Amino acid sequence: MSRYVDGFVIPIKKTKLAMYKKMAKLGLKVWMDHGALAYYECVGDDLKQPWGGLPFAELAKLKPGETVIFAYIVYKSKAHRNAVNKKVHADPRMQAPAKGMPFDMKRMTFGGFKVLVSK
């Protein structure tokens, strides 16, 4: 069974997590309403692992008082992802928050991934 994943890495101030969580709950609802198979928003907890080379905090270039969001959305295929995202971006619920985004969009990283192995 083929799958496709959109992945996000988002540095964020810890003081903005409550605002982000509210936004993430809306994202969950919208993506799932439009056909995503799964939606995850995860916040950094144990980022100083001694193995693996570059620590996640360095990779995300975290500043003092920041953590990182690791998020991913699962689709049936790349074509399914494209169709779902087209609907999501047209959904009026996806307007930018009146108070602005709780993170710096220029520091967010995003990409589409083919699933290599899965269970």
C-alpha positions as CSV (number, residue, x, y, z in Angstrom):
1,M,0.0,0.0,0.0
2,S,1.5,3.3,-1.1
3,R,1.7,6.3,1.2
4,Y,3.0,9.8,1.0
5,V,3.9,12.2,3.8
6,D,4.3,15.9,4.2
7,G,6.8,16.8,6.9
8,F,7.4,20.0,8.8
9,V,10.0,21.3,11.2
10,I,9.1,24.6,12.9
11,P,11.2,26.4,15.4
12,I,8.9,28.2,17.9
13,K,9.1,30.2,21.1
14,K,7.9,28.1,24.0
15,T,5.7,31.1,25.0
16,K,3.8,30.7,21.7
17,L,2.9,27.0,22.2
18,A,-0.6,27.5,23.4
19,M,-1.4,29.7,20.4
20,Y,0.2,27.1,18.1
21,K,-1.7,24.2,19.7
22,K,-5.0,26.1,18.9
23,M,-3.9,26.5,15.3
24,A,-2.8,22.9,15.1
25,K,-6.1,21.6,16.3
26,L,-7.8,23.5,13.5
27,G,-5.3,22.1,11.0
28,L,-6.1,18.6,12.2
29,K,-9.8,19.2,11.6
30,V,-9.3,20.8,8.2
31,W,-6.8,18.2,6.8
32,M,-8.8,15.3,8.1
33,D,-12.1,16.8,6.8
34,H,-10.5,16.9,3.3
35,G,-9.2,13.3,3.3
36,A,-5.8,13.1,5.0
37,L,-5.2,9.7,6.5
38,A,-3.3,10.9,9.6
39,Y,-2.2,14.2,11.1
40,Y,0.4,14.7,13.8
41,E,1.8,17.8,15.5
42,C,4.6,17.0,18.0
43,V,6.6,19.3,20.2
44,G,10.3,18.8,21.1
45,D,10.8,17.1,24.4
46,D,14.2,15.3,24.3
47,L,16.3,17.2,21.8
48,K,19.8,16.7,23.3
49,Q,20.5,13.1,22.3
50,P,24.2,12.3,22.4
51,W,24.1,10.0,19.3
52,G,23.2,10.6,15.7
53,G,25.6,13.5,14.9
54,L,23.8,16.8,14.8
55,P,21.4,17.4,17.7
56,F,17.9,18.3,16.6
57,A,18.1,21.7,18.4
58,E,21.2,22.6,16.3
59,L,19.6,21.3,13.1
60,A,16.5,23.6,13.8
61,K,18.9,26.4,14.8
62,L,16.9,26.9,18.0
63,K,17.4,30.1,20.0
64,P,17.1,30.4,23.8
65,G,13.5,29.9,24.9
66,E,12.6,28.0,21.7
67,T,11.6,24.4,21.0
68,V,10.7,22.7,17.8
69,I,7.5,21.4,16.3
70,F,7.9,18.2,14.2
71,A,4.7,17.7,12.2
72,Y,3.6,15.3,9.5
73,I,0.5,14.5,7.5
74,V,-0.1,11.1,5.8
75,Y,-1.8,10.6,2.5
76,K,-2.6,7.7,0.1
77,S,-0.2,9.0,-2.5
78,K,1.4,12.2,-3.9
79,A,-1.6,12.7,-6.1
80,H,-3.9,12.3,-3.1
81,R,-1.7,14.8,-1.2
82,N,-2.0,17.3,-4.0
83,A,-5.8,16.9,-4.1
84,V,-6.2,17.2,-0.3
85,N,-3.9,20.3,-0.1
86,K,-5.8,22.0,-2.9
87,K,-9.0,21.7,-0.9
88,V,-7.2,22.7,2.4
89,H,-5.8,25.9,0.9
90,A,-9.2,26.8,-0.5
91,D,-10.9,26.2,2.9
92,P,-12.0,29.5,4.5
93,R,-11.0,28.1,7.9
94,M,-7.4,28.3,6.8
95,Q,-7.1,32.1,6.9
96,A,-4.1,33.4,8.8
97,P,-4.8,34.1,12.4
98,A,-5.7,37.7,13.2
99,K,-2.8,37.9,15.7
100,G,-0.4,36.5,13.1
101,M,1.4,33.3,13.0
102,P,2.9,32.0,16.3
103,F,6.2,31.3,14.5
104,D,8.5,32.8,11.9
105,M,7.5,31.3,8.5
106,K,11.0,32.0,7.1
107,R,12.4,29.4,9.6
108,M,9.9,26.7,8.9
109,T,11.0,23.8,6.8
110,F,8.6,21.7,4.7
111,G,8.9,18.8,2.3
112,G,7.0,15.9,0.7
113,F,8.3,12.4,1.3
114,K,7.8,9.0,-0.4
115,V,7.5,6.3,2.3
116,L,10.5,4.0,2.1
117,V,9.3,1.4,4.7
118,S,6.2,1.2,6.9
119,K,4.2,-1.3,8.8
